[in-house]
């Protein structure tokens, strides 16, 4: 049963988590693995847990979402515990700073600013954020902001940010055909690099293709992250059907045999999806 996030039970549960993490990090009877961790060694887990939260939300399963949010919360508490041991900052500092930031970036809620749309809220948020980062109109540099995106975001997400921000100031193709021309140009350069250039050049040209694909996604209002995510799941569904159809190790099959099983799985999934749509499942 759900309860208010500011209830005594909630605060008690948070304190229990804080106490458990502190005990895990205690030199007196703590856990050797936890004691060995550093902010840097825990970084992969922060990223992993964040993605697992996203996956749980996609399933719509409340229990899974709660579990994964707990794992992500653990990473926050653990990072704060490690920092507090060297007197850098505490969990209270973390909470206070985000609270202050939320109040500062919502002057239409906590101040006397009036807004008329969600877009206006977004614009105010970005302006306040720029000021916090030292990007005043006098010294603001778009390339500096782009550099932060490239450092702080996953590459696919960063590429979309770079694409949107530069397009907003006019660094943009006249139409989608121009983006397609650039895509074909980059594919040709990649093929040339594969035939005649070194690995670094090949990697660079592949990166150029991916960046243009992100721009195509922006032009057609498609989320490339979600598109690739769905393709990954689609691949797994089809591969699972291939495995299920095999009566001996996969390595014993020829490529032609595996291709035939793949095509059969692809057709079966497509037919099932058509059947679901025709049956009206999911309609109001």
C-alpha positions in Angstrom: 0.0 0.0 0.0 1.4 3.4 -1.0 2.0 6.2 1.5 3.1 9.8 1.5 6.8 10.3 0.8 7.1 12.5 3.9 5.5 10.1 6.3 7.3 8.9 9.4 7.6 5.4 7.9 9.3 6.8 4.8 11.9 8.8 6.9 12.4 5.7 9.1 13.1 3.5 6.0 15.5 6.0 4.6 17.4 6.2 7.9 17.6 2.4 8.1 19.1 2.4 4.6 21.6 5.1 5.6 22.5 3.1 8.7 23.0 -0.2 6.8 25.3 1.5 4.2 27.3 3.0 7.0 27.7 -0.4 8.7 28.7 -1.9 5.3 31.5 0.7 5.1 32.5 0.4 8.7 36.1 -0.7 9.3 34.8 -2.6 12.4 32.9 -5.5 10.9 31.9 -4.0 7.6 31.9 -5.7 4.2 35.3 -6.1 2.5 33.8 -5.5 -0.9 32.0 -2.3 0.1 35.1 -1.1 2.0 37.1 -1.6 -1.2 34.9 0.6 -3.3 35.7 4.1 -4.5 33.5 6.7 -6.3 35.3 5.7 -9.5 34.8 2.0 -9.0 31.1 2.5 -8.4 30.5 4.6 -11.5 29.6 1.6 -13.8 26.9 0.6 -11.2 25.4 4.0 -11.2 24.9 3.8 -15.0 23.8 0.2 -14.9 21.2 0.8 -12.2 19.8 3.9 -14.0 19.3 1.8 -17.2 17.6 -0.9 -15.1 15.2 1.7 -13.7 14.3 2.7 -17.3 13.8 -0.9 -18.3 11.6 -1.5 -15.2 9.5 1.6 -16.0 9.0 0.3 -19.6 7.6 -3.0 -18.2 5.0 -1.1 -16.1 5.5 -3.5 -13.2 5.3 -1.5 -9.9 7.3 -4.0 -7.9 10.1 -4.1 -10.5 10.2 -0.3 -10.6 10.3 -0.1 -6.8 13.2 -2.6 -6.7 15.2 -0.9 -9.3 14.7 2.5 -7.8 16.0 1.1 -4.6 19.1 -0.1 -6.3 19.7 3.3 -7.8 19.0 5.0 -4.4 21.6 2.7 -2.9 24.2 4.1 -5.3 23.3 7.7 -4.2 23.6 6.8 -0.5 26.8 4.8 -1.0 28.5 7.6 -2.9 27.5 10.1 -0.2 28.7 7.8 2.6 32.1 7.4 0.9 32.4 11.2 0.4 31.4 11.9 4.0 34.2 9.6 5.3 36.7 12.1 3.8 34.6 15.1 4.8 33.8 16.1 1.2 30.0 16.2 1.5 27.2 14.3 3.2 23.8 12.9 2.1 22.3 15.9 3.8 24.3 18.1 1.5 23.1 16.2 -1.5 19.5 16.5 -0.5 19.8 20.2 0.4 21.5 21.1 -2.9 18.8 19.4 -5.1 16.1 21.0 -3.0 17.6 24.4 -3.4 18.1 23.8 -7.1 14.4 22.8 -7.6 13.2 25.9 -5.8 15.6 28.1 -7.8 14.6 26.6 -11.2 10.9 26.8 -10.4 10.3 30.6 -9.8 6.8 30.2 -11.2 6.0 27.9 -8.2 8.2 29.3 -5.4 8.5 32.9 -6.6 6.5 35.5 -8.4 7.3 34.6 -12.0 4.3 33.9 -14.3 4.4 31.4 -17.1 1.8 30.5 -19.7 3.1 27.2 -21.2 5.2 24.2 -20.6 7.6 25.6 -23.3 8.0 28.8 -21.3 8.9 26.7 -18.2 11.5 24.9 -20.2 13.0 28.1 -21.5 13.2 29.6 -18.0 14.8 26.3 -16.7 17.5 26.5 -19.4 18.2 30.1 -18.7 18.6 29.6 -15.0 20.7 26.5 -15.6 23.0 28.5 -17.9 23.4 31.1 -15.2 24.3 28.4 -12.6 26.9 27.1 -14.9 28.4 30.5 -15.4 27.0 30.8 -19.0 25.9 34.4 -18.7 24.9 36.1 -22.0 28.3 37.9 -22.1 30.4 34.8 -21.8 28.0 32.1 -23.0 29.6 29.7 -25.5 27.5 27.2 -27.4 30.6 25.0 -28.0 31.2 25.0 -24.2 27.7 23.7 -23.6 28.1 21.1 -26.3 31.3 19.9 -24.7 29.5 19.4 -21.4 26.8 17.3 -23.2 29.6 15.2 -24.9 31.2 14.6 -21.5 28.2 14.0 -19.4 25.7 12.1 -21.6 25.7 8.7 -23.2 27.0 9.1 -26.8 23.7 8.6 -28.6 21.9 11.0 -26.3 24.7 13.5 -26.6 24.6 13.3 -30.4 20.9 14.2 -30.4 21.6 17.1 -28.0 24.4 18.5 -30.2 22.1 18.1 -33.3 19.2 20.0 -31.7 21.2 22.7 -30.1 23.2 23.6 -33.3 20.1 23.3 -35.5 18.3 25.8 -33.2 20.9 28.5 -34.1 20.7 27.9 -37.8 23.4 25.3 -38.3 21.0 23.1 -40.2 20.2 21.5 -43.6 17.5 23.1 -45.7 15.5 19.9 -46.0 15.6 16.2 -45.2 17.0 15.5 -48.7 20.2 17.3 -47.6 20.5 15.0 -44.6 20.0 11.9 -46.8 22.7 13.2 -49.2 25.1 13.6 -46.3 24.3 10.1 -45.1 25.1 8.5 -48.5 28.3 10.6 -48.6 29.4 9.3 -45.2 28.6 5.7 -46.1 30.9 6.1 -49.2 33.6 7.5 -47.0 33.2 4.6 -44.5 33.5 2.1 -47.3 36.6 3.9 -48.6 38.2 3.8 -45.1 37.5 0.1 -44.7 39.3 -0.6 -47.9 42.3 1.7 -47.6 42.7 3.3 -44.2 43.6 2.4 -40.7 41.3 1.4 -37.8 41.2 4.9 -36.3 40.0 6.3 -39.6 37.5 3.6 -40.0 36.1 4.3 -36.5 35.9 8.0 -37.2 33.9 7.4 -40.4 31.6 5.0 -38.7 31.0 7.7 -36.0 30.1 10.1 -38.8 27.5 7.7 -40.2 26.0 7.3 -36.7 25.9 11.1 -36.2 24.1 11.6 -39.5 21.6 8.9 -38.6 20.8 10.8 -35.4 20.2 13.9 -37.4 17.8 11.9 -39.7 16.0 10.7 -36.6 15.6 14.3 -35.4 14.3 15.4 -38.8 11.6 12.7 -38.7 10.9 13.1 -35.0 12.1 9.6 -34.0 13.9 8.8 -30.7 17.0 7.0 -31.8 17.6 5.6 -28.3 14.1 4.0 -28.2 14.5 2.9 -31.8 17.7 1.0 -31.0 16.3 -0.3 -27.7 13.3 -1.8 -29.5 15.5 -3.3 -32.2 17.6 -5.0 -29.6 14.5 -6.5 -28.0 13.2 -7.5 -31.4 16.5 -9.3 -32.2 16.4 -11.2 -28.9 12.7 -12.3 -29.5 13.6 -13.6 -33.0 16.8 -15.3 -31.8 14.9 -17.0 -29.0 12.6 -18.5 -31.5 15.6 -19.7 -33.6 17.0 -21.4 -30.5 13.7 -23.0 -29.6 13.5 -24.5 -33.1 16.9 -26.1 -32.9 17.3 -29.7 -31.8 21.1 -29.6 -31.7 23.8 -26.9 -30.9 23.6 -23.8 -33.0 27.2 -24.3 -34.1 26.2 -27.5 -35.8 23.9 -25.6 -38.2 25.0 -24.0 -41.5 24.5 -20.3 -41.9 21.9 -21.0 -44.6 19.9 -23.2 -42.1 20.1 -20.5 -39.4 19.0 -17.8 -41.9 16.0 -20.0 -42.8 15.1 -20.3 -39.1 15.5 -16.6 -38.6 13.2 -15.8 -41.5 10.6 -18.2 -40.1 10.8 -16.5 -36.7 10.6 -13.1 -38.3 7.4 -14.1 -40.2 5.8 -15.8 -37.1 6.4 -12.6 -35.0 5.0 -10.4 -37.8 1.9 -12.6 -38.2 1.4 -12.5 -34.4 1.6 -8.7 -34.3 -0.9 -8.4 -37.1 -3.2 -10.8 -35.3 -3.0 -8.7 -32.1 -3.8 -5.5 -34.1 -6.7 -7.1 -35.9 -8.2 -8.4 -32.6 -8.3 -4.9 -31.2 -6.1 -5.8 -28.1 -5.0 -2.6 -26.5 -7.8 -0.5 -27.9 -10.1 1.6 -25.7 
